[in-house]
Amino acid sequence: MLSTILAALTIFANPDDDAITWQKDYKTAIAEAAKLDRPLLIYSGRDTCPNSQVMDSQVIPSETVRPLLARNFVCLRVDADRPSPDVEKHLLRVKGDILPFCVYLKADGSYFGSTSGYRGADAFRADLDYVLTHAAAKKEDKDSPKEAPPKPYEPEPIPDNEIDGRFILARLQIAQEHVKRGRKAKAVEMLEDLVVGFPKSPMLPEVKKYLEEVKKK
């Protein structure tokens, strides 16, 4: 079962023509947005945040979201604990305190909007469509008919009964990446933390099985 899950997750890591280029420097990202005339997404999460883990491993790489980000946005990834002053001024405008934060800027660098917390693939896609329709829209003719903007999706919190399972799956994918890159010790440490932290999880036997496989590598 676990091997099937991990094999499916690796699909998201395969590079292709729609791979997202994540900028790490705010000034570089702003310049790129202006150059390409694209809105800028500032994505702020934390490695230990379950919501961030699921969005990183399942939502952002999905076929619903990834191509839209790659083709139409400049994307900047920042650590929620170490934002630069230029980024922090935008993060302070987010209404909410649940990670990850998604802040959208227009191509000219001005603030457009933001969300706080987990966004499922459909909700995230709707957010991106809304930004492209309105933040990136050219100045309309005063005489052209105005359409009511679509109502943005409300945040979709992860149900309580799914948080542990989603977190474990996300950590398993990271452990698998550590193994691929020759960092066996880190993978073992991460898997042992899962065993200790989730003793009653129905996934525990599979986690232990994979842990033993990694130790034997």
N, C-alpha and C positions, 0 to 999 in steps of 0.2 A: 504493500500500500504506500509506504513512505517513498520508495524508489519511484513509484508512478507519479506521486505528487511532485517530487524534486525534478523529475524529468520534464514534467509539464512546465514547471517554473523556469527552467533554463531557456525555454522558448523566448521569454521576454528579454533575455540577455543577448540574443543574437543580433549583431549589427546589420543594418540594412540602409537603404537610401533615405529612410525617414528617421534616422537616429537623431536624438535631441543633443544639441551642443550646449552644454551647461557652462555659462560664464561664471567666473569666480570673483571678478572685480567689478564694482559698481560703475566706475567711470568708463571702463571698457564696454560694459553692457549698454550704458546710456548712449555712448557714441555709436555702437552698432545698431541700436534701435532707430536713431536719427538717420543713419546712413541707409538702412533698409526700409525706413518708413513703416516700422512694425511696432505694435505695443510691446511693452516689457513686462514679463512676469517675474516677480521676486518671490521665490519659494523658500520659506524658512521653516525648518524642522529640526528634529533632534534624533540621534541614532537610537536612543533608548525609549522613544515615544511610540507606543503601539499604533496610533493613527498614522504617524509618519512612516513607520515600517510598512504598513499595508499599502499606503499610497505609493511609496517608492517601488514596492515589489509587484503590485498588481494593477493599480489604477493608472499611474503615469505611463507605464510601458504598454498599456492595452491598445488594441487597434482602434478603439473609440477616441482615445486622447492623444496618443503619441504622434500620429501624422499631423494632427492639427497644430500641436505645439511646434513641431519641427519645421513646418512650412510657413507658419504665420506669426510666430512670436520670437522674440529674443528672450532667452531664459537665464535667470540668475539664481543660483543656489547659494544660500547662506546658512551658517550655523546659528540657530536661535540663541545660543549662549554667547556668541561672539560677533554680533553684527557691527559693521563699520558705522561711524556717525552718520554718513550719507544714507545708509540703509535704515538705521534705527529711526530716523525722523519719519520715515514712511510706515514702519512697523507700529509706531506709537498711534497711528491713525486707525489701526485695526480695531473693530468693535468685537471684543471677545478675547479670551485668554487661553483658548484650547488650540494646541498645535495640530497640524502645521498651519502657518499663516500663508495666504496667497495674496500678494499685493499687485495690483495692475496699474501700470503707468502708461500714459499715451506716448507716442513716438517722440514728442517734444520734452518728455521727462516729467510732465505734470501728473499729479495723482488722479486716478480714475475711480478706483474702488478696491475692495478687499473682502476676503472671507476668512473665517477662523474655524478650525476643526476639520474632521474627516469629510471628504467629498467623494462619493461614489463615482464610477466612470460616467454615468449618465448626467449626474449633477455637475461634474467638472466640465464635461463637454458643453453643457448648457451655459455654464459660466463663460467659457472661452468664446462660444458663439455670440453671446451677449456683448462681450468686450469688442470682438471684431466688428460687430454691427454698429456699435455706438462710439466706442473710443477711437476706432480707426476710421470712422466715416468721414468723408470729405464734407466741406460746408455745403449744405443743401440750398437749393433755390428757394427763396422766400415764398414763391407761389406754388411750390410742389406740395402735394398732399402729405400730411403728417400721419404716420401710423403709430398707434400706441406701442411703446416698447414692451417686449415680452417680460413677464414677471420672472425675475431670477429665482432659481431653485433655492429653497431653504436648506440649511445644513442638514446632513444625514448622519446623526451620531451612530456609532457602531452599537448594535444591541448588546446588552450585558452578557448574554449567553454566547456571544460570538467573539468577544474581545480576546479571551485566552487562546482560542484556536487560531485566530488570525495572527496574533502575536507570535505564536509558536511556529506557524508556517513561514512567517517573515524571517524569523531568526534561523530557521532551517536553511532557507535560501542563502543567507549570509554565511552560515557555516559551510555550506557547499562551495561557495565562492572562495572561502579561505582554503579549503582543501585543494581546489583547482590551482590556486596560486602558490601552493607549497607551504601554507601557513597552518600546518596540522595542529600545532599547539593551541592556536587561537580557536580553531574549530572545536577541539576537545573541550576547551574552557567554556565556550558558549553552550555546547550541548550539555555539559555537566551542570551549568547554571539552570538550564531548562529542567533537568531531572530534579534538582533540588527545589526550584521555584514552583513547579507544577506537579506535585506528587500524586494528585488525584485526577489529572487529566486523562481522558480516554486515549490520548495520543502518546502517553508515556511509554508503553511497550515499544512502539515504533521508534520513538526517540532513542530509547536505550539500545535498540537493535542497531540503529545507524551509528550511535556512539561507539559501539563495539567494532563496527566495520571500519570506522575512521581510525581507531586505535591500532588496528591490524595493518593499516596501509604503510 
